[in-house]
Amino acid sequence: MNTQIQSAEVIEVDYTDNLPDRLYSIKAKLIHSFSAPIIARPLDSNLKKPPLKGEVVLIITAPAAEFSANK
């Protein structure tokens, strides 16, 4: 799988810490795609300013850790 960078519009931001690994995760709609919204997590866990609803962000798609471990 190749690494890809795409732009997406933020639909929703998770401000709760019920699930620590989902804190500040976003639901976003890819700009140049008709696919369903995706869930994305911040690249930097020391996030100071989470994105706002309607903001355009960059989404980086890369292989998951499980993919690398199974090679």
All heavy atoms as an XYZ file, in Angstrom:
549
protein
N       0.843     -1.179      0.000
C       0.000      0.000      0.000
C       0.890      1.245      0.000
O       1.806      1.359      0.795
C      -0.916     -0.009      1.217
C      -1.765      1.199      1.344
S      -2.814      1.053      2.806
C      -3.891      2.379      2.497
N       0.619      2.166     -0.856
C       1.371      3.416     -0.925
C       0.798      4.439      0.039
O      -0.377      4.438      0.348
C       1.310      3.988     -2.340
C       1.983      3.085     -3.337
O       2.907      2.360     -2.991
N       1.530      3.115     -4.567
N       1.658      5.342      0.474
C       1.213      6.445      1.305
C       0.538      7.478      0.412
O       1.049      7.807     -0.649
C       2.404      7.082      2.045
O       3.028      6.076      2.838
C       1.960      8.219      2.922
N      -0.623      7.972      0.837
C      -1.371      8.961      0.065
C      -1.739     10.137      0.967
O      -1.976      9.960      2.157
C      -2.660      8.366     -0.495
C      -2.447      7.255     -1.475
C      -3.787      6.699     -1.956
O      -4.843      7.084     -1.491
N      -3.720      5.781     -2.894
N      -1.783     11.329      0.376
C      -2.249     12.516      1.089
C      -3.465     13.056      0.345
O      -3.401     13.262     -0.862
C      -1.153     13.597      1.168
C       0.050     13.048      1.932
C      -1.688     14.853      1.845
C       1.225     13.986      1.981
N      -4.583     13.214      1.068
C      -5.821     13.699      0.476
C      -6.398     14.800      1.361
O      -6.151     14.829      2.558
C      -6.839     12.569      0.369
C      -6.368     11.401     -0.460
C      -7.398     10.292     -0.473
O      -8.571     10.543     -0.680
N      -6.959      9.070     -0.239
N      -7.180     15.675      0.765
C      -7.845     16.710      1.558
C      -9.256     16.246      1.905
O      -9.894     15.534      1.130
C      -7.872     18.038      0.809
O      -8.433     17.877     -0.466
N      -9.713     16.662      3.096
C     -11.038     16.263      3.565
C     -11.644     17.381      4.396
O     -10.936     18.154      5.042
C     -10.940     14.996      4.403
N     -12.969     17.456      4.378
C     -13.690     18.435      5.184
C     -14.163     17.775      6.476
O     -14.766     16.704      6.452
C     -14.901     18.969      4.423
C     -15.680     19.997      5.200
C     -16.914     20.492      4.468
O     -17.101     20.152      3.298
O     -17.690     21.225      5.097
N     -13.892     18.417      7.598
C     -14.262     17.886      8.912
C     -15.780     17.986      9.084
O     -16.367     19.043      8.907
C     -13.540     18.649     10.047
C     -13.995     18.139     11.401
C     -12.040     18.523      9.898
N     -16.398     16.870      9.445
C     -17.839     16.817      9.693
C     -18.118     16.845     11.195
O     -19.068     17.458     11.651
C     -18.445     15.530      9.078
C     -18.239     15.522      7.569
C     -19.910     15.379      9.443
C     -18.606     14.205      6.920
N     -17.249     16.172     11.962
C     -17.471     16.027     13.407
C     -16.129     15.807     14.099
O     -15.237     15.173     13.536
C     -18.380     14.812     13.608
C     -18.827     14.524     14.985
C     -19.729     13.286     15.006
O     -20.611     13.156     14.143
O     -19.524     12.463     15.897
N     -15.983     16.313     15.324
C     -14.768     16.121     16.120
C     -15.163     15.480     17.443
O     -16.131     15.895     18.067
C     -14.046     17.462     16.395
C     -12.777     17.227     17.200
C     -13.727     18.190     15.103
N     -14.410     14.459     17.871
C     -14.668     13.787     19.147
C     -13.850     14.478     20.239
O     -12.640     14.338     20.300
C     -14.285     12.315     19.053
C     -14.649     11.527     20.297
O     -15.134     12.135     21.276
O     -14.460     10.304     20.298
N     -14.526     15.263     21.086
C     -13.862     15.983     22.176
C     -13.890     15.203     23.486
O     -13.363     15.660     24.486
C     -14.532     17.341     22.408
C     -14.357     18.302     21.271
C     -15.406     18.563     20.398
C     -13.145     18.946     21.061
C     -15.254     19.456     19.347
C     -12.980     19.830     20.013
C     -14.036     20.081     19.167
O     -13.880     20.957     18.122
N     -14.517     14.040     23.503
C     -14.632     13.266     24.738
C     -13.414     12.367     24.912
O     -12.755     12.009     23.945
C     -15.900     12.391     24.730
O     -15.780     11.423     23.691
C     -17.143     13.226     24.509
N     -13.153     11.989     26.153
C     -12.042     11.068     26.391
C     -12.545      9.714     26.899
O     -11.879      9.034     27.659
C     -11.015     11.676     27.339
C     -11.592     12.032     28.699
O     -12.815     11.901     28.873
O     -10.818     12.444     29.565
N     -13.742      9.331     26.450
C     -14.286      8.021     26.826
C     -13.380      6.899     26.328
O     -13.181      5.911     27.010
C     -15.695      7.834     26.266
C     -16.676      8.821     26.866
O     -16.441      9.384     27.924
N     -17.778      9.051     26.172
N     -12.872      7.050     25.119
C     -11.903      6.115     24.549
C     -10.646      6.929     24.244
O     -10.609      7.669     23.268
C     -12.443      5.476     23.267
C     -13.727      4.667     23.402
C     -14.278      4.282     22.041
C     -13.442      3.416     24.219
N      -9.603      6.825     25.056
C      -8.422      7.676     24.897
C      -7.809      7.649     23.499
O      -7.324      8.665     23.025
C      -7.444      7.125     25.933
C      -8.299      6.474     26.962
C      -9.493      5.942     26.209
N      -7.841      6.500     22.823
C      -7.250      6.446     21.481
C      -8.130      7.126     20.423
O      -7.701      7.299     19.288
C      -6.934      5.006     21.075
C      -8.160      4.121     21.031
O      -9.122      4.392     21.769
O      -8.151      3.148     20.253
N      -9.348      7.522     20.785
C     -10.240      8.225     19.849
C     -10.340      9.723     20.149
O     -11.027     10.446     19.448
C     -11.661      7.632     19.911
C     -11.804      6.181     19.503
C     -11.865      5.951     18.018
N     -12.808      6.748     17.296
C     -13.979      6.347     16.852
N     -14.390      5.132     17.076
N     -14.733      7.170     16.161
N      -9.648     10.218     21.191
C      -9.705     11.625     21.552
C      -9.230     12.483     20.379
O      -8.186     12.229     19.800
C      -8.838     11.892     22.783
C      -8.823     13.335     23.287
C     -10.220     13.768     23.726
C      -7.846     13.478     24.431
N     -10.016     13.470     20.029
C      -9.778     14.378     18.906
C      -9.789     13.691     17.546
O      -9.326     14.248     16.563
C      -8.473     15.170     19.083
C      -8.468     16.046     20.301
C      -7.375     16.062     21.153
C      -9.553     16.843     20.615
C      -7.361     16.867     22.283
C      -9.555     17.643     21.744
C      -8.450     17.648     22.567
O      -8.454     18.437     23.680
N     -10.317     12.472     17.487
C     -10.485     11.864     16.174
C     -11.583     12.633     15.436
O     -12.425     13.284     16.057
C     -10.849     10.379     16.295
O     -12.098     10.222     16.926
N     -11.533     12.591     14.123
C     -12.512     13.335     13.334
C     -13.251     12.411     12.381
O     -12.742     11.367     11.991
C     -11.849     14.472     12.518
C     -10.837     13.903     11.519
C     -11.229     15.501     13.429
C     -10.345     14.909     10.499
N     -14.458     12.801     12.067
C     -15.221     12.183     10.990
C     -15.107     13.185      9.852
O     -15.389     14.376     10.041
C     -16.670     11.985     11.403
C     -17.511     11.263     10.397
C     -18.942     11.183     10.922
C     -19.551      9.861     10.581
N     -20.922      9.780     11.092
N     -14.643     12.743      8.689
C     -14.378     13.666      7.595
C     -14.825     13.088      6.260
O     -14.853     11.876      6.071
C     -12.895     13.994      7.546
N     -15.174     13.975      5.351
C     -15.588     13.618      3.988
C     -14.457     14.002      3.054
O     -14.039     15.156      3.018
C     -16.860     14.393      3.633
C     -17.287     14.291      2.196
C     -18.164     13.079      1.998
C     -18.722     13.033      0.584
N     -17.863     12.382     -0.352
N     -13.916     13.018      2.332
C     -12.848     13.303      1.378
C     -13.375     14.244      0.302
O     -14.482     14.057     -0.215
C     -12.319     12.015      0.753
C     -11.640     11.049      1.733
C     -11.300      9.737      1.037
C     -10.408     11.670      2.346
N     -12.599     15.264     -0.045
C     -13.034     16.318     -0.964
C     -13.328     15.787     -2.369
O     -14.367     16.055     -2.924
C     -11.978     17.447     -1.036
C     -11.742     18.057      0.340
C     -12.364     18.497     -2.072
C     -12.713     19.089      0.804
N     -12.420     15.022     -2.940
C     -12.566     14.573     -4.324
C     -13.016     13.115     -4.398
O     -12.514     12.342     -5.210
C     -11.250     14.758     -5.087
C     -10.812     16.188     -5.138
N     -11.466     17.138     -5.886
C      -9.811     16.844     -4.504
C     -10.879     18.301     -5.733
N      -9.873     18.154     -4.882
N     -13.970     12.752     -3.548
C     -14.439     11.372     -3.511
C     -15.928     11.341     -3.154
O     -16.415     12.198     -2.426
C     -13.648     10.593     -2.459
O     -14.150      9.303     -2.318
N     -16.606     10.342     -3.667
C     -18.019     10.141     -3.346
C     -18.182      9.043     -2.301
O     -19.272      8.562     -2.063
C     -18.817      9.791     -4.607
C     -18.869     10.924     -5.598
C     -18.123     10.885     -6.765
C     -19.644     12.035     -5.342
C     -18.166     11.929     -7.672
C     -19.692     13.092     -6.243
C     -18.945     13.032     -7.413
N     -17.085      8.642     -1.661
C     -17.138      7.572     -0.669
C     -17.769      8.068      0.640
O     -17.944      9.261      0.854
C     -15.724      7.044     -0.387
O     -14.928      8.062      0.144
N     -18.069      7.123      1.490
C     -18.653      7.447      2.798
C     -17.626      8.200      3.648
O     -16.420      8.084      3.414
C     -19.064      6.154      3.493
N     -18.089      8.963      4.635
C     -17.150      9.663      5.531
C     -16.199      8.680      6.211
O     -16.536      7.513      6.430
C     -18.062     10.326      6.554
C     -19.363     10.470      5.861
C     -19.470      9.267      4.957
N     -15.016      9.156      6.553
C     -14.005      8.323      7.207
C     -13.746      8.849      8.613
O     -14.068      9.982      8.927
C     -12.684      8.317      6.403
C     -12.117      9.745      6.308
C     -12.877      7.713      5.033
C     -10.691      9.803      5.828
N     -13.156      7.999      9.450
C     -12.717      8.388     10.779
C     -11.192      8.476     10.719
O     -10.528      7.555     10.248
C     -13.126      7.341     11.854
C     -14.634      7.140     11.867
C     -12.600      7.746     13.223
C     -15.431      8.333     12.325
N     -10.647      9.592     11.191
C      -9.191      9.784     11.178
C      -8.729     10.262     12.543
O      -9.465     10.938     13.259
C      -8.814     10.798     10.108
N      -7.511      9.886     12.901
C      -6.918     10.327     14.173
C      -5.791     11.305     13.887
O      -5.181     11.266     12.828
C      -6.364      9.129     14.936
C      -7.443      8.178     15.391
C      -6.863      7.079     16.200
N      -5.743      6.478     15.454
C      -5.153      5.357     15.786
N      -5.543      4.702     16.830
N      -4.165      4.883     15.075
N      -5.462     12.168     14.863
C      -4.379     13.130     14.666
C      -3.032     12.423     14.491
O      -2.774     11.405     15.130
C      -4.366     13.962     15.940
C      -5.560     13.581     16.719
C      -6.101     12.321     16.165
N      -2.193     12.973     13.644
C      -0.846     12.445     13.456
C      -0.001     12.706     14.699
O       0.825     11.899     15.084
C      -0.220     13.103     12.226
C       1.095     12.568     11.725
C       0.968     11.096     11.359
C       1.556     13.360     10.516
N      -0.227     13.848     15.352
C       0.502     14.223     16.566
C      -0.458     14.135     17.749
O      -1.456     14.846     17.804
C       1.045     15.649     16.422
C       1.845     16.114     17.628
O       2.071     15.299     18.545
O       2.228     17.285     17.649
N      -0.154     13.279     18.714
C      -1.051     13.103     19.866
C      -0.990     14.270     20.847
O      -1.813     14.354     21.752
C      -0.731     11.797     20.591
O       0.603     11.831     21.071
N      -0.034     15.183     20.698
C       0.064     16.362     21.561
C      -0.658     17.552     20.937
O      -0.204     18.687     21.015
C       1.539     16.721     21.810
C       2.225     15.661     22.623
O       1.676     15.173     23.597
N       3.414     15.280     22.208
N      -1.786     17.273     20.367
C      -2.582     18.267     19.663
C      -3.040     19.375     20.607
O      -3.601     19.112     21.658
C      -3.800     17.553     19.064
C      -4.715     18.319     18.161
C      -3.979     18.697     16.880
C      -5.917     17.475     17.821
N      -2.796     20.619     20.237
C      -3.217     21.767     21.047
C      -4.530     22.357     20.553
O      -5.347     22.799     21.326
C      -2.144     22.864     21.016
C      -0.821     22.429     21.558
C      -0.795     22.501     23.063
C       0.604     22.306     23.572
N       0.814     21.204     24.415
N      -4.719     22.375     19.230
C      -5.933     22.946     18.641
C      -6.563     21.930     17.690
O      -6.087     21.758     16.573
C      -5.606     24.218     17.863
C      -5.101     25.353     18.706
C      -4.852     26.567     17.840
C      -4.345     27.717     18.660
N      -4.070     28.894     17.828
N      -7.612     21.233     18.119
C      -8.268     20.286     17.219
C      -8.939     21.035     16.068
O      -9.286     22.213     16.204
C      -9.294     19.580     18.101
C      -9.479     20.474     19.267
C      -8.230     21.277     19.430
N      -9.117     20.373     14.933
C      -9.771     21.038     13.805
C     -11.227     21.351     14.123
O     -11.849     20.717     14.967
C      -9.657     20.026     12.665
C      -9.451     18.721     13.332
C      -8.765     18.995     14.631
N     -11.769     22.331     13.440
C     -13.155     22.740     13.619
C     -14.038     22.116     12.543
O     -13.558     21.792     11.447
C     -13.268     24.264     13.534
C     -12.422     25.051     14.530
C     -12.506     26.536     14.221
C     -12.865     24.762     15.948
N     -15.311     21.973     12.853
C     -16.271     21.474     11.884
C     -16.251     22.407     10.665
O     -16.274     23.628     10.802
C     -17.665     21.437     12.503
C     -18.711     20.841     11.611
C     -20.039     20.775     12.341
C     -21.103     20.231     11.433
N     -22.401     20.152     12.108
N     -16.149     21.827      9.459
C     -16.108     22.602      8.229
C     -14.699     22.917      7.754
O     -14.497     23.329      6.623
N     -13.708     22.727      8.617
C     -12.314     22.996      8.244
C     -11.806     21.922      7.294
O     -12.197     20.758      7.382
C     -11.456     23.025      9.512
C     -10.041     23.429      9.304
C      -9.261     23.571     10.612
O      -9.867     23.552     11.701
O      -8.045     23.699     10.513
N     -10.936     22.297      6.375
C     -10.325     21.338      5.456
C      -8.984     20.923      6.051
O      -8.172     21.757      6.431
C     -10.142     21.946      4.048
C      -9.394     20.983      3.139
C     -11.501     22.288      3.445
N      -8.785     19.609      6.155
C      -7.563     19.043      6.740
C      -6.923     18.088      5.740
O      -7.559     17.665      4.781
C      -7.870     18.291      8.059
C      -8.408     19.224      9.115
C      -8.842     17.149      7.824
N      -5.657     17.760      5.975
C      -4.966     16.772      5.163
C      -5.071     15.414      5.841
O      -4.823     15.292      7.045
C      -3.502     17.142      4.975
C      -3.236     18.397      4.156
C      -1.748     18.680      4.103
C      -3.809     18.269      2.763
N      -5.417     14.403      5.067
C      -5.526     13.034      5.561
C      -4.376     12.240      4.934
O      -4.222     12.232      3.715
C      -6.876     12.385      5.145
C      -8.056     13.217      5.659
C      -6.957     10.942      5.610
C      -8.224     13.225      7.158
N      -3.581     11.591      5.776
C      -2.467     10.773      5.293
C      -2.858      9.313      5.469
O      -3.134      8.868      6.588
C      -1.176     11.076      6.074
C      -0.815     12.547      5.901
C      -0.048     10.162      5.614
C       0.330     13.001      6.773
N      -2.891      8.591      4.372
C      -3.219      7.173      4.394
C      -1.918      6.390      4.294
O      -1.139      6.609      3.371
C      -4.123      6.805      3.202
O      -5.238      7.679      3.187
C      -4.609      5.380      3.306
N      -1.670      5.518      5.260
C      -0.450      4.724      5.289
C      -0.780      3.325      5.822
O      -1.830      3.123      6.418
C       0.593      5.397      6.175
N       0.109      2.361      5.590
C      -0.137      1.020      6.121
C      -0.244      1.039      7.640
O       0.449      1.814      8.312
C       1.098      0.226      5.693
C       1.692      1.005      4.582
C       1.340      2.437      4.839
N      -1.103      0.198      8.179
C      -1.257      0.084      9.637
C      -0.098     -0.709     10.213
O       0.613     -1.418      9.508
C      -2.581     -0.604      9.948
N       0.105     -0.607     11.514
C       1.187     -1.334     12.195
C       1.040     -2.838     11.997
O       2.026     -3.552     11.839
C       1.199     -0.975     13.674
N      -0.200     -3.331     11.990
C      -0.433     -4.773     11.809
C       0.054     -5.241     10.441
O       0.537     -6.343     10.274
C      -1.924     -5.125     11.950
C      -2.528     -4.795     13.280
C      -2.991     -3.344     13.379
O      -3.390     -2.752     12.357
O      -2.915     -2.793     14.483
N      -0.091     -4.375      9.442
C       0.339     -4.711      8.086
C       1.849     -4.924      8.051
O       2.350     -5.862      7.477
C      -0.069     -3.613      7.104
C       0.341     -3.861      5.694
C      -0.372     -4.753      4.906
C       1.446     -3.241      5.150
C       0.011     -4.991      3.590
C       1.834     -3.472      3.840
C       1.120     -4.360      3.062
N       2.599     -4.067      8.711
C       4.064     -4.161      8.735
C       4.531     -5.383      9.508
O       5.517     -6.021      9.144
C       4.650     -2.902      9.364
O       4.282     -1.771      8.644
N       3.850     -5.704     10.600
C       4.254     -6.819     11.440
C       4.052     -8.163     10.765
O       4.767     -9.126     11.045
C       3.484     -6.791     12.762
N       3.098     -8.249      9.844
C       2.785     -9.526      9.197
C       3.593     -9.781      7.942
O       3.390    -10.777      7.284
C       1.290     -9.576      8.843
C       0.425     -9.664     10.087
O       0.870    -10.178     11.109
N      -0.786     -9.167     10.003
N       4.482     -8.907      7.572
C       5.283     -9.096      6.349
C       6.240    -10.212      6.473
O       6.869    -10.481      7.406
C       6.022     -7.798      6.013
C       5.298     -7.037      4.992
C       6.176     -5.911      4.532
C       5.937     -5.714      3.059
N       6.663     -4.652      2.489
